[in-house]
Amino acid sequence: MGAYGVIGALTMLILMPVFGLNQGAQPIIGYNFGAGHISRVRHALKLAVLVATAIVCTGFAVAQTIPTVLIRAFARDPGLVAIGVRGMHICLAMLPLVGFQIVSANFFQAIGKAKTSLTLSLLRQVIVLIPPVLILPPIIGLDGVWAAGPIADGIATIVTAAVLAWHLHRMGRGEHTVEVRPESFTVEDPAAT
């Protein structure tokens, strides 16, 4: 549990800039989508994915190169460090794909597809993660716990890529719509006041 907590904290440190990138890209993508500037939407998405991928690849390279140093920053117990190093190598195996998955899931929120965005986000963190967590540890032990995350990341990335490709194809044909419900807006009657 201690090693998993340390790996989780290190992973969050790597992903925090990606979350910040999402917050910056979301209004740009949303505004241009609403204005019908699809080429700008595509460009902003492409740029966000490239920067996010660079961030996670850098984090991946550091985590795979000096995992002992990183784990020792949080814990000194040699047993925990040894378990954590092995866990980090396995747990972060798909980290280079995670930037794309996170940015793409956020893209759908930016263009008004909140349900799609939520589903894609939960896919990686819950929906696809739970079955490997339950199935793998009894079969391959502790490595099954470590492997569940990369399996979920890989599957979620494939599904997200397919959904994104389909949606971008529709946008290219001019079939984009914003999900806005008229009942969500209220207009005050000036005569009533």
Beta strands, then each sheet from edge to edge (+ up, - down):
end
